[in-house]
Amino acid sequence: MTGVYVVASKLFSFTRVLTQIGLLIAIWLASDWLVLKVGLPIPGGVLGLGIVFVLLLLGVPLNWVKYGAEWLLAEMLLFFVPAVVALVKYKALFIAEGWQLLVVIFLGTTLVMCVTAIVVDRCFKWEHHLRLARAKKRSTL
């Protein structure tokens, strides 16, 4: 009997991950379509990330996307395979223009790291402020 429960649990987990990945892909495709239809000056993936963020702020449970997002992050190396193939295929271009690409990659990575650090710091400060406000409110009641 225990084996049946283990199989059912694994099947449920697999189905949950696939469903959540499907939901994230649907949001990405919808935001990509919206960017093309409206002509917004931002990539569809960035808009999709913003939509997921707003949905989470509005109270959509984190468990609706958590396991799918964790799987995508764990398998992120697979998404870099096309870039490696491009390196091999366009070797002459990278030899001629490689220094420019390296500068852009370095600056882009540095900018992303700095902005991420600032956003995380502000979010932690905001969360700490909210906790203090809740504690103060509870102590006055």
C-alpha positions in Angstrom: 0.0 0.0 0.0 2.9 2.4 0.8 4.3 2.1 -2.7 1.0 3.3 -4.2 1.1 6.4 -2.0 4.6 7.2 -3.0 3.8 6.9 -6.7 0.7 9.0 -6.2 2.6 11.6 -4.3 5.3 11.8 -7.0 2.7 12.0 -9.8 1.0 14.8 -7.9 4.2 16.7 -7.5 5.1 16.2 -11.2 1.7 17.4 -12.3 1.9 20.4 -10.0 5.2 21.4 -11.4 4.1 21.0 -15.0 0.9 23.0 -14.3 2.8 25.8 -12.7 5.3 25.9 -15.6 2.4 26.0 -18.0 0.9 29.0 -16.0 4.2 30.8 -16.1 4.6 30.2 -19.8 1.0 31.4 -20.4 1.7 34.6 -18.6 4.9 35.1 -20.6 3.2 34.4 -23.9 0.3 36.7 -23.0 2.6 39.5 -22.0 4.7 39.0 -25.1 1.6 39.2 -27.3 0.5 42.3 -25.4 3.9 44.0 -26.0 3.7 43.2 -29.7 0.0 44.3 -30.0 0.3 47.5 -28.1 3.9 48.3 -29.0 5.3 48.7 -25.5 9.0 49.6 -25.3 9.8 46.7 -22.9 10.4 43.0 -23.5 7.5 40.7 -22.9 9.4 38.7 -20.3 9.9 41.8 -18.2 6.2 42.6 -18.5 5.4 39.0 -17.5 7.6 39.2 -14.5 5.8 42.4 -13.5 2.4 40.7 -13.9 3.5 37.8 -11.7 4.8 40.3 -9.1 1.5 42.2 -9.1 -0.5 39.0 -8.9 1.6 38.0 -5.8 1.1 41.4 -4.3 -2.7 41.1 -4.8 -2.8 37.9 -2.8 -2.3 35.1 -5.3 -0.7 32.3 -3.2 3.0 31.8 -3.8 2.4 28.1 -4.0 0.6 28.6 -7.3 4.0 29.3 -9.0 6.7 28.3 -6.5 7.5 24.8 -7.6 7.4 25.5 -11.3 9.7 28.5 -10.8 12.0 26.5 -8.6 12.3 23.9 -11.4 12.9 26.5 -14.1 15.7 28.0 -12.0 17.2 24.7 -11.2 17.4 23.8 -14.9 18.5 27.2 -16.1 21.7 25.8 -17.5 19.6 24.3 -20.3 18.5 27.7 -21.4 22.1 28.7 -22.1 22.8 25.9 -24.6 21.6 28.1 -27.6 24.2 30.7 -26.5 27.0 28.2 -26.5 25.9 27.0 -30.0 26.0 30.6 -31.2 29.5 30.9 -29.9 30.6 27.9 -32.0 28.7 28.9 -35.1 29.7 32.6 -35.2 33.3 32.2 -34.0 34.6 34.9 -36.5 32.1 37.4 -35.3 33.1 36.9 -31.7 36.8 37.2 -32.5 36.2 40.5 -34.4 33.6 42.0 -32.0 34.3 40.0 -28.8 35.6 42.9 -26.7 32.4 44.9 -27.3 30.3 41.9 -26.2 32.4 41.4 -23.1 32.0 45.0 -22.1 28.2 44.8 -22.6 28.1 41.5 -20.6 30.2 43.0 -17.8 28.3 46.2 -17.6 24.9 44.5 -17.9 25.8 41.9 -15.2 27.1 44.6 -12.9 24.0 46.8 -13.4 21.7 43.8 -12.7 23.6 42.9 -9.6 23.5 46.4 -8.2 19.8 47.0 -9.0 18.9 43.6 -7.5 20.9 44.4 -4.3 19.2 47.8 -4.0 15.7 46.3 -4.5 16.4 43.4 -2.0 17.7 45.9 0.6 14.6 48.2 0.2 12.3 45.2 0.4 13.9 44.0 3.6 13.7 47.5 5.1 10.0 47.7 4.0 9.3 44.3 5.5 11.0 45.2 8.7 9.1 48.5 8.9 5.8 46.5 8.4 6.7 44.1 11.1 7.5 46.9 13.6 4.2 48.6 12.7 2.3 45.3 13.3 4.1 44.7 16.6 3.4 48.3 17.7 -0.3 47.9 16.8 -0.6 44.7 18.7 1.1 46.2 21.8 -1.4 49.1 21.8 -4.4 46.8 21.7 
